[in-house]
Amino acid sequence: MGTRAVLLLASAPTSFLASLAGRPRRTVTDRGPLGWGNGEFMRVIAGLMYVVAFVLALVVAPTASAADNPAHVPGIAACPDPAIMVGDAPPVGTVQWCAVTGSDGKLLAHGPFYQFFRHGQVELQGDFVRGERQGRWREYDQDGRLVVDSRYAAGVLDGPYDGLNTDGVRMRGTFRAGKREGAWRLEGQSGDLEAEGAYKADLRVGAWVEFGADGRESKGNYLRDERDGKWSIFNVEGLLVAAGPFRRGIREGVWREHDDAGVLRATGTYQGDQRVGVWQTFDAAGRLESEGETIHGKRRGLWKELRADGTRQEGKYLEDQREGLWTMWHAPGVMSARGPMLASQMQGIWEHFGVDGVLRSKGSWVNGLRDGAWSEFAENGMVHSGTYRDGVRHGYWRVLGPDGREVGVARFVNGEQVERPQPQ
């Protein structure tokens, strides 16, 4: 019986409801011209009107649907025999299901199952067969959008699957006996492809395409859920940025690495996902920039480094830091400087030479700054001797002539000359 019909019947005059159970006898003096009492006649007419409205409600009400009435809350119409209905749909409850009594005397889900949000929207629906999910199951969000559409057999996923994970990634594929099998596709929240490939017994196998958060595309093969064999990585413009082999999920063997313009910038060997052996790096024009030994992913041992202007330098690295004696050359190949390095900074006594190979200055470096006693040699034979502090001249500086005699003295404060040289 529809809700509208029930309400109409409930609102009928109590005198009419009583007449259905048998009305009281009246005397002749209470009857009107048609043989009815005057008041009774009007009550019967009103009652007949309610009967007509009640019958119409029974006919029309079944044609209404959830789409016609947004407030309509679906639920279980009936449970399969001998199951009983448990729980209530909103607004009384949020879970409604069918159950039978198990061998242990406890209720066992069997038949339709509904779980609702508080406002009445279905959250989860499907069927149980003696406590195990069976057939199609669907999950919805609070706005009624389908979140997961899956199939079950004997309580495990089995069949087509289309659902969102907790990160909002949509996964489409097939389950067999609870494991992913065959072609799968993963899409981001905007619908863009995130990964595509095949599974076998829940493990990735064969050719896969994957996209990172930065938009880079990776193509290669999986073996037992681990990258294996050659992989290529492309930037968002489709230019190759890296290529080389994987073994058991880690980089192994010779790799070539490019910048976003597609220019080769480095090549060498990976072992255990770390750089080892001789590596070469190149500048943006493709010219050799450096070459040397690498251990556990860090430069170690002798390295040669070249610059675009033709100058170069050579020395040793320790744990990716320049250490020990380093030598630098001008473009023609003439030595430009020589001295010790510590933690990639000049440290200790260095000598600096001009393009003609003649010594031009010599002094102390501290943490990459000139600091301490220095002598500077001009082309005209004059020699300037004094001290640096934090990279600038500070204190008295003597000027010596080509014959070694002092020809003047100047005073500096934090790099500023405050007294002119005085001839001797």
C-alpha positions as a Markdown table, in Angstrom:
| # | Residue | x | y | z |
|---|---|---|---|---|
| 1 | Met | 0.0 | 0.0 | 0.0 |
| 2 | Gly | 1.4 | 3.4 | -1.0 |
| 3 | Thr | 2.2 | 6.1 | 1.6 |
| 4 | Arg | -0.3 | 8.4 | 0.0 |
| 5 | Ala | -3.1 | 5.9 | 0.3 |
| 6 | Val | -2.3 | 5.2 | 3.9 |
| 7 | Leu | -2.4 | 8.9 | 4.7 |
| 8 | Leu | -5.8 | 9.3 | 2.9 |
| 9 | Leu | -7.3 | 6.4 | 4.8 |
| 10 | Ala | -5.9 | 7.7 | 8.1 |
| 11 | Ser | -7.5 | 11.1 | 7.5 |
| 12 | Ala | -11.0 | 9.7 | 6.8 |
| 13 | Pro | -13.7 | 10.8 | 9.3 |
| 14 | Thr | -13.9 | 8.4 | 12.2 |
| 15 | Ser | -17.7 | 8.1 | 11.6 |
| 16 | Phe | -17.0 | 6.6 | 8.2 |
| 17 | Leu | -14.4 | 4.2 | 9.6 |
| 18 | Ala | -17.0 | 3.2 | 12.1 |
| 19 | Ser | -19.6 | 2.7 | 9.4 |
| 20 | Leu | -17.3 | 0.1 | 7.8 |
| 21 | Ala | -17.6 | -2.0 | 11.0 |
| 22 | Gly | -21.4 | -1.6 | 11.1 |
| 23 | Arg | -23.4 | 1.6 | 11.7 |
| 24 | Pro | -26.0 | 1.9 | 14.5 |
| 25 | Arg | -29.7 | 1.6 | 13.8 |
| 26 | Arg | -31.8 | 4.8 | 13.4 |
| 27 | Thr | -35.6 | 5.4 | 14.0 |
| 28 | Val | -38.0 | 6.5 | 11.2 |
| 29 | Thr | -38.2 | 10.0 | 12.7 |
| 30 | Asp | -34.4 | 10.5 | 12.0 |
| 31 | Arg | -34.7 | 9.8 | 8.3 |
| 32 | Gly | -34.9 | 12.3 | 5.5 |
| 33 | Pro | -36.9 | 12.1 | 2.2 |
| 34 | Leu | -34.6 | 9.4 | 0.8 |
| 35 | Gly | -34.8 | 7.2 | 3.9 |
| 36 | Trp | -31.5 | 8.5 | 5.4 |
| 37 | Gly | -31.1 | 10.6 | 8.4 |
| 38 | Asn | -30.0 | 14.1 | 7.4 |
| 39 | Gly | -26.7 | 14.0 | 9.2 |
| 40 | Glu | -26.1 | 10.4 | 8.2 |
| 41 | Phe | -26.6 | 11.2 | 4.5 |
| 42 | Met | -23.8 | 13.8 | 4.5 |
| 43 | Arg | -21.4 | 11.5 | 6.4 |
| 44 | Val | -22.0 | 8.7 | 3.8 |
| 45 | Ile | -21.3 | 11.1 | 0.9 |
| 46 | Ala | -18.1 | 12.3 | 2.5 |
| 47 | Gly | -17.1 | 8.7 | 3.1 |
| 48 | Leu | -17.6 | 7.7 | -0.4 |
| 49 | Met | -15.4 | 10.6 | -1.6 |
| 50 | Tyr | -12.6 | 9.2 | 0.6 |
| 51 | Val | -13.1 | 5.8 | -0.8 |
| 52 | Val | -12.7 | 7.1 | -4.4 |
| 53 | Ala | -9.5 | 9.0 | -3.4 |
| 54 | Phe | -8.1 | 6.0 | -1.6 |
| 55 | Val | -8.6 | 3.7 | -4.6 |
| 56 | Leu | -7.0 | 6.3 | -6.9 |
| 57 | Ala | -4.0 | 6.5 | -4.6 |
| 58 | Leu | -3.6 | 2.8 | -4.7 |
| 59 | Val | -3.5 | 2.9 | -8.5 |
| 60 | Val | -1.2 | 5.9 | -9.0 |
| 61 | Ala | 1.2 | 5.5 | -6.1 |
| 62 | Pro | 3.0 | 2.4 | -7.5 |
| 63 | Thr | 4.1 | 4.4 | -10.6 |
| 64 | Ala | 6.2 | 6.7 | -8.6 |
| 65 | Ser | 10.0 | 6.1 | -8.7 |
| 66 | Ala | 13.1 | 7.3 | -6.8 |
| 67 | Ala | 13.9 | 9.6 | -9.8 |
| 68 | Asp | 10.4 | 11.2 | -9.3 |
| 69 | Asn | 11.0 | 11.7 | -5.6 |
| 70 | Pro | 14.6 | 12.8 | -4.6 |
| 71 | Ala | 13.8 | 12.0 | -0.9 |
| 72 | His | 13.0 | 8.4 | -1.8 |
| 73 | Val | 15.3 | 6.0 | 0.1 |
| 74 | Pro | 15.8 | 2.5 | -1.6 |
| 75 | Gly | 15.9 | -0.5 | 0.6 |
| 76 | Ile | 15.2 | -4.2 | 0.7 |
| 77 | Ala | 11.7 | -5.2 | -0.5 |
| 78 | Ala | 12.0 | -8.8 | 0.6 |
| 79 | Cys | 14.6 | -11.3 | 1.8 |
| 80 | Pro | 15.1 | -14.7 | 0.2 |
| 81 | Asp | 13.5 | -17.5 | 2.1 |
| 82 | Pro | 14.3 | -18.4 | 4.9 |
| 83 | Ala | 16.3 | -15.1 | 5.6 |
| 84 | Ile | 14.9 | -12.4 | 7.8 |
| 85 | Met | 15.4 | -8.7 | 7.4 |
| 86 | Val | 17.8 | -7.0 | 9.9 |
| 87 | Gly | 18.2 | -3.2 | 10.5 |
| 88 | Asp | 16.4 | -0.3 | 9.0 |
| 89 | Ala | 16.9 | 2.2 | 6.1 |
| 90 | Pro | 17.0 | 5.9 | 6.9 |
| 91 | Pro | 15.7 | 7.8 | 8.7 |
| 92 | Val | 15.5 | 5.0 | 11.3 |
| 93 | Gly | 18.8 | 3.4 | 10.6 |
| 94 | Thr | 21.8 | 3.3 | 8.2 |
| 95 | Val | 22.2 | -0.5 | 7.6 |
| 96 | Gln | 19.6 | -2.9 | 6.3 |
| 97 | Trp | 20.4 | -6.5 | 5.4 |
| 98 | Cys | 19.1 | -10.0 | 5.1 |
| 99 | Ala | 20.4 | -12.8 | 7.4 |
| 100 | Val | 20.0 | -16.4 | 8.2 |
| 101 | Thr | 21.1 | -18.2 | 11.4 |
| 102 | Gly | 24.5 | -19.9 | 11.1 |
| 103 | Ser | 25.6 | -23.2 | 12.6 |
| 104 | Asp | 26.9 | -21.3 | 15.5 |
| 105 | Gly | 23.6 | -19.7 | 16.2 |
| 106 | Lys | 24.7 | -16.2 | 15.0 |
| 107 | Leu | 23.2 | -14.2 | 12.2 |
| 108 | Leu | 24.9 | -14.8 | 8.8 |
| 109 | Ala | 24.4 | -12.2 | 6.0 |
| 110 | His | 22.4 | -13.8 | 3.2 |
| 111 | Gly | 20.7 | -11.8 | 0.5 |
| 112 | Pro | 20.6 | -8.1 | -0.3 |
| 113 | Phe | 22.7 | -5.6 | 1.8 |
| 114 | Tyr | 22.4 | -1.9 | 2.0 |
| 115 | Gln | 24.5 | 0.7 | 3.9 |
| 116 | Phe | 23.3 | 4.3 | 3.8 |
| 117 | Phe | 24.7 | 7.8 | 4.6 |
| 118 | Arg | 22.8 | 9.6 | 7.3 |
| 119 | His | 21.0 | 11.8 | 4.8 |
| 120 | Gly | 19.6 | 8.7 | 3.1 |
| 121 | Gln | 21.9 | 8.2 | 0.1 |
| 122 | Val | 23.1 | 4.7 | -0.5 |
| 123 | Glu | 26.8 | 4.2 | 0.4 |
| 124 | Leu | 27.2 | 0.5 | -0.3 |
| 125 | Gln | 25.0 | -2.2 | -1.9 |
| 126 | Gly | 25.4 | -5.8 | -2.9 |
| 127 | Asp | 24.4 | -9.3 | -2.1 |
| 128 | Phe | 25.7 | -12.0 | 0.3 |
| 129 | Val | 25.5 | -15.7 | 0.0 |
| 130 | Arg | 25.9 | -17.2 | 3.5 |
| 131 | Gly | 28.3 | -14.6 | 4.7 |
| 132 | Glu | 30.3 | -14.1 | 1.5 |
| 133 | Arg | 30.0 | -11.3 | -1.1 |
| 134 | Gln | 28.5 | -12.5 | -4.4 |
| 135 | Gly | 27.8 | -10.8 | -7.7 |
| 136 | Arg | 27.9 | -7.1 | -8.3 |
| 137 | Trp | 28.8 | -4.6 | -5.5 |
| 138 | Arg | 28.7 | -0.9 | -5.7 |
| 139 | Glu | 30.0 | 2.0 | -3.5 |
| 140 | Tyr | 28.8 | 5.6 | -3.8 |
| 141 | Asp | 30.0 | 8.9 | -2.4 |
| 142 | Gln | 27.6 | 11.2 | -0.5 |
| 143 | Asp | 26.5 | 12.9 | -3.7 |
| 144 | Gly | 25.4 | 9.7 | -5.2 |
| 145 | Arg | 28.3 | 9.3 | -7.6 |
| 146 | Leu | 29.5 | 5.7 | -8.3 |
| 147 | Val | 32.9 | 5.2 | -6.7 |
| 148 | Val | 33.5 | 1.5 | -7.0 |
| 149 | Asp | 31.8 | -1.0 | -9.3 |
| 150 | Ser | 33.0 | -4.5 | -8.7 |
| 151 | Arg | 32.1 | -8.2 | -9.0 |
| 152 | Tyr | 32.6 | -10.9 | -6.3 |
| 153 | Ala | 32.5 | -14.7 | -6.3 |
| 154 | Ala | 32.6 | -16.6 | -3.0 |
| 155 | Gly | 33.7 | -13.6 | -1.1 |
| 156 | Val | 36.7 | -12.4 | -3.3 |
| 157 | Leu | 36.9 | -10.0 | -6.2 |
| 158 | Asp | 36.3 | -11.8 | -9.5 |
| 159 | Gly | 35.4 | -10.0 | -12.7 |
| 160 | Pro | 35.4 | -6.5 | -14.1 |
| 161 | Tyr | 36.5 | -3.7 | -11.7 |
| 162 | Asp | 36.2 | 0.0 | -12.0 |
| 163 | Gly | 36.9 | 2.0 | -8.8 |
| 164 | Leu | 38.8 | 4.9 | -7.1 |
| 165 | Asn | 41.5 | 4.3 | -4.6 |
| 166 | Thr | 42.2 | 6.6 | -1.6 |
| 167 | Asp | 44.3 | 8.9 | -3.7 |
| 168 | Gly | 41.5 | 9.5 | -6.2 |
| 169 | Val | 43.1 | 7.3 | -8.9 |
| 170 | Arg | 40.6 | 5.4 | -11.0 |
| 171 | Met | 41.6 | 1.8 | -11.6 |
| 172 | Arg | 40.0 | -0.3 | -14.4 |
| 173 | Gly | 40.7 | -3.9 | -15.0 |
| 174 | Thr | 39.8 | -7.5 | -14.2 |
| 175 | Phe | 40.1 | -9.6 | -11.0 |
| 176 | Arg | 40.4 | -13.4 | -11.1 |
| 177 | Ala | 40.0 | -15.1 | -7.7 |
| 178 | Gly | 41.0 | -11.9 | -5.9 |
| 179 | Lys | 44.0 | -11.1 | -8.0 |
| 180 | Arg | 44.5 | -8.6 | -10.8 |
| 181 | Glu | 44.7 | -10.3 | -14.2 |
| 182 | Gly | 45.1 | -9.0 | -17.7 |
| 183 | Ala | 45.0 | -5.4 | -18.9 |
| 184 | Trp | 44.7 | -2.6 | -16.4 |
| 185 | Arg | 44.5 | 1.2 | -16.7 |
| 186 | Leu | 45.0 | 3.8 | -14.0 |
| 187 | Glu | 43.7 | 7.4 | -14.5 |
| 188 | Gly | 44.3 | 10.5 | -12.4 |
| 189 | Gln | 41.5 | 12.8 | -11.0 |
| 190 | Ser | 41.4 | 14.7 | -14.3 |
| 191 | Gly | 41.1 | 11.6 | -16.3 |
| 192 | Asp | 44.7 | 11.6 | -17.6 |
| 193 | Leu | 46.5 | 8.3 | -18.0 |
| 194 | Glu | 48.8 | 7.5 | -15.0 |
| 195 | Ala | 49.7 | 3.9 | -15.9 |
| 196 | Glu | 48.7 | 1.1 | -18.3 |
| 197 | Gly | 49.9 | -2.4 | -18.6 |
| 198 | Ala | 49.2 | -6.0 | -17.7 |
| 199 | Tyr | 49.0 | -8.1 | -14.5 |
| 200 | Lys | 49.5 | -11.8 | -14.0 |
| 201 | Ala | 48.5 | -13.2 | -10.6 |
| 202 | Asp | 48.5 | -9.7 | -9.2 |
| 203 | Leu | 52.0 | -8.9 | -10.5 |
| 204 | Arg | 52.9 | -6.4 | -13.2 |
| 205 | Val | 54.3 | -8.1 | -16.3 |
| 206 | Gly | 55.3 | -7.1 | -19.8 |
| 207 | Ala | 55.2 | -3.7 | -21.4 |
| 208 | Trp | 54.0 | -0.8 | -19.2 |
| 209 | Val | 53.6 | 2.9 | -19.6 |
| 210 | Glu | 53.7 | 5.2 | -16.5 |
| 211 | Phe | 53.4 | 8.9 | -15.9 |
| 212 | Gly | 55.0 | 10.6 | -12.9 |
| 213 | Ala | 53.6 | 13.6 | -10.9 |
| 214 | Asp | 55.9 | 15.9 | -13.0 |
| 215 | Gly | 54.3 | 14.6 | -16.2 |
| 216 | Arg | 57.3 | 12.5 | -17.3 |
| 217 | Glu | 56.5 | 9.3 | -19.2 |
| 218 | Ser | 58.3 | 6.1 | -18.5 |
| 219 | Lys | 58.2 | 3.1 | -20.9 |
| 220 | Gly | 59.6 | -0.4 | -20.3 |
| 221 | Asn | 59.0 | -3.9 | -19.1 |
| 222 | Tyr | 58.1 | -5.5 | -15.8 |
| 223 | Leu | 59.1 | -8.9 | -14.7 |
| 224 | Arg | 57.3 | -10.2 | -11.5 |
| 225 | Asp | 56.3 | -6.7 | -10.5 |
| 226 | Glu | 59.8 | -5.2 | -10.9 |
| 227 | Arg | 61.2 | -3.1 | -13.7 |
| 228 | Asp | 63.4 | -5.3 | -15.8 |
| 229 | Gly | 65.3 | -4.6 | -19.1 |
| 230 | Lys | 65.5 | -1.3 | -21.0 |
| 231 | Trp | 63.5 | 1.7 | -19.9 |
| 232 | Ser | 63.1 | 5.1 | -21.5 |
| 233 | Ile | 62.0 | 8.3 | -19.8 |
| 234 | Phe | 60.5 | 11.3 | -21.7 |
| 235 | Asn | 59.7 | 14.8 | -20.5 |
| 236 | Val | 56.3 | 16.5 | -21.1 |
| 237 | Glu | 57.4 | 17.6 | -24.6 |
| 238 | Gly | 58.1 | 14.0 | -25.5 |
| 239 | Leu | 61.9 | 14.4 | -25.5 |
| 240 | Leu | 64.1 | 11.6 | -24.2 |
| 241 | Val | 65.7 | 12.5 | -20.8 |
| 242 | Ala | 67.1 | 9.1 | -19.7 |
| 243 | Ala | 67.5 | 5.6 | -21.1 |
| 244 | Gly | 69.1 | 2.5 | -19.7 |
| 245 | Pro | 68.5 | -1.0 | -18.2 |
| 246 | Phe | 66.8 | -2.1 | -15.0 |
| 247 | Arg | 67.3 | -5.3 | -13.2 |
| 248 | Arg | 65.0 | -6.4 | -10.4 |
| 249 | Gly | 63.6 | -2.9 | -10.1 |
| 250 | Ile | 66.9 | -1.0 | -9.8 |
| 251 | Arg | 69.2 | 0.7 | -12.4 |
| 252 | Glu | 72.0 | -1.6 | -13.6 |
| 253 | Gly | 74.3 | -1.1 | -16.5 |
| 254 | Val | 75.1 | 1.9 | -18.9 |
| 255 | Trp | 72.7 | 4.8 | -18.8 |
| 256 | Arg | 72.5 | 8.0 | -20.9 |
| 257 | Glu | 70.9 | 11.0 | -19.3 |
| 258 | His | 69.7 | 14.1 | -21.2 |
| 259 | Asp | 68.4 | 17.6 | -20.2 |
| 260 | Asp | 64.9 | 18.8 | -21.0 |
| 261 | Ala | 66.1 | 20.0 | -24.4 |
| 262 | Gly | 67.1 | 16.5 | -25.2 |
| 263 | Val | 70.9 | 17.2 | -25.1 |
| 264 | Leu | 73.1 | 14.4 | -23.6 |
| 265 | Arg | 74.4 | 15.6 | -20.3 |
| 266 | Ala | 75.8 | 12.5 | -18.6 |
| 267 | Thr | 76.7 | 8.9 | -19.4 |
| 268 | Gly | 78.1 | 6.0 | -17.3 |
| 269 | Thr | 77.3 | 2.9 | -15.3 |
| 270 | Tyr | 74.9 | 2.2 | -12.6 |
| 271 | Gln | 75.3 | -0.6 | -10.1 |
| 272 | Gly | 72.7 | -1.1 | -7.4 |
| 273 | Asp | 71.0 | 2.1 | -8.5 |
| 274 | Gln | 74.2 | 4.1 | -7.8 |
| 275 | Arg | 76.8 | 5.6 | -10.2 |
| 276 | Val | 80.0 | 3.6 | -10.3 |
| 277 | Gly | 83.1 | 3.6 | -12.5 |
| 278 | Val | 84.0 | 6.3 | -15.1 |
| 279 | Trp | 81.3 | 8.9 | -15.8 |
| 280 | Gln | 81.3 | 11.7 | -18.3 |
| 281 | Thr | 79.3 | 14.9 | -18.2 |
| 282 | Phe | 78.6 | 17.3 | -21.1 |
| 283 | Asp | 77.6 | 21.0 | -21.3 |
| 284 | Ala | 74.5 | 22.3 | -23.0 |
| 285 | Ala | 76.3 | 22.4 | -26.3 |
| 286 | Gly | 77.2 | 18.7 | -26.0 |
| 287 | Arg | 80.9 | 19.3 | -25.3 |
| 288 | Leu | 82.7 | 17.1 | -22.7 |
| 289 | Glu | 82.5 | 18.9 | -19.4 |
| 290 | Ser | 84.0 | 16.4 | -16.9 |
| 291 | Glu | 85.3 | 12.9 | -16.6 |
| 292 | Gly | 86.3 | 10.8 | -13.7 |
| 293 | Glu | 85.7 | 8.0 | -11.2 |
| 294 | Thr | 82.5 | 7.5 | -9.2 |
| 295 | Ile | 82.0 | 5.2 | -6.2 |
| 296 | His | 78.6 | 4.6 | -4.6 |
| 297 | Gly | 77.1 | 7.4 | -6.5 |
| 298 | Lys | 79.7 | 10.0 | -5.5 |
| 299 | Arg | 82.8 | 11.4 | -7.3 |
| 300 | Arg | 85.9 | 9.9 | -5.9 |
| 301 | Gly | 89.5 | 9.9 | -7.2 |
| 302 | Leu | 90.9 | 11.8 | -10.2 |
| 303 | Trp | 88.6 | 14.1 | -12.2 |
| 304 | Lys | 89.2 | 16.3 | -15.2 |
| 305 | Glu | 86.9 | 19.3 | -15.7 |
| 306 | Leu | 86.6 | 21.5 | -18.8 |
| 307 | Arg | 84.8 | 24.8 | -19.3 |
| 308 | Ala | 83.2 | 26.4 | -22.4 |
| 309 | Asp | 86.0 | 29.0 | -22.6 |
| 310 | Gly | 88.6 | 26.4 | -22.9 |
| 311 | Thr | 90.0 | 26.5 | -19.4 |
| 312 | Arg | 90.3 | 23.3 | -17.4 |
| 313 | Gln | 91.2 | 21.9 | -14.0 |
| 314 | Glu | 92.2 | 18.6 | -12.6 |
| 315 | Gly | 92.4 | 17.1 | -9.1 |
| 316 | Lys | 90.9 | 14.5 | -6.8 |
| 317 | Tyr | 87.4 | 14.1 | -5.3 |
| 318 | Leu | 86.6 | 12.5 | -2.0 |
| 319 | Glu | 82.9 | 11.8 | -1.3 |
| 320 | Asp | 81.8 | 14.3 | -4.0 |
| 321 | Gln | 84.1 | 17.0 | -2.5 |
| 322 | Arg | 87.3 | 18.4 | -4.0 |
| 323 | Glu | 90.2 | 17.4 | -1.8 |
| 324 | Gly | 94.0 | 17.7 | -2.0 |
| 325 | Leu | 96.1 | 19.2 | -4.8 |
| 326 | Trp | 94.2 | 20.8 | -7.7 |
| 327 | Thr | 95.8 | 22.3 | -10.8 |
| 328 | Met | 94.1 | 24.8 | -13.2 |
| 329 | Trp | 95.0 | 25.8 | -16.8 |
| 330 | His | 94.4 | 28.7 | -19.1 |
| 331 | Ala | 92.8 | 28.0 | -22.4 |
| 332 | Pro | 96.2 | 27.7 | -24.3 |
| 333 | Gly | 97.1 | 24.9 | -21.8 |
| 334 | Val | 99.3 | 27.1 | -19.6 |
| 335 | Met | 99.0 | 26.6 | -15.8 |
| 336 | Ser | 96.9 | 29.3 | -14.2 |
| 337 | Ala | 96.8 | 28.2 | -10.5 |
| 338 | Arg | 97.9 | 25.4 | -8.2 |
| 339 | Gly | 97.1 | 24.6 | -4.6 |
| 340 | Pro | 95.2 | 22.5 | -2.1 |
| 341 | Met | 91.5 | 22.1 | -1.7 |
| 342 | Leu | 89.4 | 21.1 | 1.3 |
| 343 | Ala | 85.7 | 20.5 | 1.1 |
| 344 | Ser | 85.7 | 22.0 | -2.5 |
| 345 | Gln | 87.2 | 25.3 | -1.2 |
| 346 | Met | 90.7 | 26.7 | -1.7 |
| 347 | Gln | 92.6 | 26.1 | 1.5 |
| 348 | Gly | 96.3 | 26.9 | 2.2 |
| 349 | Ile | 99.0 | 28.3 | 0.0 |
| 350 | Trp | 98.2 | 28.8 | -3.7 |
| 351 | Glu | 100.2 | 30.0 | -6.6 |
| 352 | His | 98.6 | 31.9 | -9.5 |
| 353 | Phe | 100.1 | 32.4 | -13.0 |
| 354 | Gly | 99.5 | 34.6 | -16.0 |
| 355 | Val | 98.8 | 33.4 | -19.5 |
| 356 | Asp | 102.5 | 33.7 | -20.1 |
| 357 | Gly | 103.2 | 31.2 | -17.4 |
| 358 | Val | 104.8 | 33.8 | -15.0 |
| 359 | Leu | 104.0 | 33.7 | -11.3 |
| 360 | Arg | 101.6 | 36.6 | -10.6 |
| 361 | Ser | 100.6 | 36.0 | -7.0 |
| 362 | Lys | 101.1 | 33.7 | -4.0 |
| 363 | Gly | 99.4 | 33.5 | -0.7 |
| 364 | Ser | 97.0 | 31.9 | 1.8 |
| 365 | Trp | 93.4 | 30.9 | 1.2 |
| 366 | Val | 91.0 | 30.1 | 4.1 |
| 367 | Asn | 87.6 | 28.6 | 3.3 |
| 368 | Gly | 87.7 | 29.9 | -0.3 |
| 369 | Leu | 88.8 | 33.5 | 0.6 |
| 370 | Arg | 92.2 | 35.1 | 0.5 |
| 371 | Asp | 93.2 | 35.4 | 4.1 |
| 372 | Gly | 96.8 | 36.0 | 5.5 |
| 373 | Ala | 100.1 | 37.0 | 3.9 |
| 374 | Trp | 100.2 | 37.6 | 0.1 |
| 375 | Ser | 102.7 | 38.7 | -2.5 |
| 376 | Glu | 101.5 | 40.0 | -5.9 |
| 377 | Phe | 103.9 | 40.4 | -8.8 |
| 378 | Ala | 103.3 | 43.1 | -11.5 |
| 379 | Glu | 104.5 | 42.8 | -15.1 |
| 380 | Asn | 106.7 | 45.8 | -14.5 |
| 381 | Gly | 108.6 | 44.0 | -11.8 |
| 382 | Met | 107.0 | 45.7 | -8.9 |
| 383 | Val | 106.0 | 43.5 | -5.9 |
| 384 | His | 103.1 | 44.3 | -3.5 |
| 385 | Ser | 103.2 | 42.5 | -0.2 |
| 386 | Gly | 100.7 | 42.6 | 2.6 |
| 387 | Thr | 97.7 | 40.8 | 4.2 |
| 388 | Tyr | 94.2 | 39.9 | 3.2 |
| 389 | Arg | 91.3 | 39.5 | 5.6 |
| 390 | Asp | 88.1 | 37.8 | 4.5 |
| 391 | Gly | 89.0 | 38.2 | 0.9 |
| 392 | Val | 90.0 | 41.9 | 0.9 |
| 393 | Arg | 93.2 | 43.8 | 1.6 |
| 394 | His | 93.6 | 44.9 | 5.2 |
| 395 | Gly | 96.6 | 46.5 | 7.0 |
| 396 | Tyr | 99.8 | 47.8 | 5.6 |
| 397 | Trp | 101.0 | 46.8 | 2.2 |
| 398 | Arg | 104.6 | 47.4 | 1.0 |
| 399 | Val | 105.6 | 48.1 | -2.5 |
| 400 | Leu | 109.0 | 46.8 | -3.6 |
| 401 | Gly | 110.9 | 47.8 | -6.8 |
| 402 | Pro | 112.4 | 45.4 | -9.3 |
| 403 | Asp | 115.7 | 45.6 | -7.3 |
| 404 | Gly | 113.9 | 44.5 | -4.1 |
| 405 | Arg | 114.1 | 47.9 | -2.4 |
| 406 | Glu | 111.0 | 49.3 | -0.7 |
| 407 | Val | 109.5 | 52.2 | -2.7 |
| 408 | Gly | 106.3 | 52.8 | -0.7 |
| 409 | Val | 103.8 | 51.8 | 1.9 |
| 410 | Ala | 100.0 | 51.9 | 1.8 |
| 411 | Arg | 97.4 | 51.2 | 4.4 |
| 412 | Phe | 94.1 | 49.4 | 3.8 |
| 413 | Val | 91.0 | 49.0 | 6.0 |
| 414 | Asn | 88.5 | 46.3 | 4.9 |
| 415 | Gly | 89.6 | 46.7 | 1.3 |
| 416 | Glu | 89.6 | 50.5 | 1.3 |
| 417 | Gln | 92.9 | 52.3 | 0.9 |
| 418 | Val | 93.2 | 55.0 | 3.6 |
| 419 | Glu | 96.8 | 56.1 | 3.1 |
| 420 | Arg | 98.7 | 56.6 | -0.1 |
| 421 | Pro | 102.1 | 55.0 | -0.7 |
| 422 | Gln | 104.9 | 57.1 | 0.7 |
| 423 | Pro | 108.1 | 57.1 | -1.4 |
| 424 | Gln | 111.2 | 56.0 | 0.6 |
